[in-house]
């Protein structure tokens, strides 16, 4: 159930009271434990926590115009979803998270990275807090290693990797006009070259 809310505040305001209280409590724990470098905002219709393009210009490999997702919160039709992409990229972290959750005695309903709960009381908040304590550098290294990129202590991305923005308005018109002018110029050159070629001599019939 994707929301069309443009901001986190709008998203929360649209929720029923019980869901709003639960989401706000989980959100508070995530924000408290989230290392520096990540940002909060709406992503894919959910409250998202992600690595901004200013930190990782290449963006999300599935859609470079999107920042790399780290975690998300969503109020779905039949449950509250806690999406932890941060442990999806690291098997050891995923195993540790599941072990810690089950150790609390609370039921764990989990897919590859999505944890589904019915109410706030179903969530061991301290376990969620520990799960998101992943430094940006560590997370990106894990993310890139899953893509088959070489792991290194150095940043393997540059500003050149940032997705190119499409030109709009006046900029788009100028770009189109420039392309047309370039095509016309190339066409004229082609005509000149053809006309400059010597025509083969015409042989006169002999009597």
C-alpha positions, 0 to 999 in steps of 0.5 A: 500500500504505497502512500502518495505523501510527499513528506514524513509528516504528511505520511504520519498525519494520514495514519490511524491513531494506533498505527501512527503511535507504533510507527512513530515509536519505531521511527524514534528508535531508528533515528536515535541509532542511525549513524551519520551520513544517512538521510530520512525522507519518503522513498517508494511510498514509505518512510525511508532511510537512505544513503543520499547522492551527495554521499554515494553519487552512483545511486541505487543500482535498480534505479540510479535516480534513487538513493541507495535504500538502507531501511524503511517503515510502512503501514500496510493493510494488514501489518506494519512493515520494517524493511531492513535492507541494511541486513539484507546485504550482509548474511552475518548481520541478518543471522544475528538479527534473527537470533536476537529477535527470537531470543526475546520470545517475540514471534518473528515474521520475516522475509528476506529483509521485511519484518511484519508485525501487527502492533508495537508490542510485537517489536523488540525495539532494542534489536531494531536499534542495533540492526541499524547501527551500520556506518555508511562506509560499512554498508556501502562496502557490503552493498557493492560486494553484493553487486560484484564490485571490488571491496576496498577501503577507498571510495570506488565511486565518483561524481561521474557516476551520478545519474545525469539529469534530464534537461527541462524547459529552456535548457531542453529547447537549447539542447534540441536546437543545438542537435538540429543545427549540428545535423544540418551542418553535417548534411551540408558538408555531405552535399559539398563532398558529393558535388566536389567529386569529379564526374567521369568523362563522357565518352563520345561515340566514334564514327 
